């Protein structure tokens, strides 16, 4: 039985099926990990951004900072300088 399994594996290796199959499986696995990691990163960034907005809104509500200063602080991290955040309303 063991000899039969070895000969079947040797036949598959000799036929050139194993290397492309391993490459496809590894490529799909790496792709899935990348997709999951990207989704987790975006979720974390979005969650922290929303938490920051809530905290700044609380400071504005209690009068500690002005609404203009709050908008300036929240826009300070934008990737495109000068681009207003569409979610912010003054």
Secondary structure, DSSP 8 states (H G I E B T S, - for coil): -HHHHHHHHHHHHHHT-HHHHHHHHHHHHHHHHHHHHHHHHHHHHHHHHHHHHHHHHHHHHHTSS-HHHHHHHHHTT-SSTT---TT---
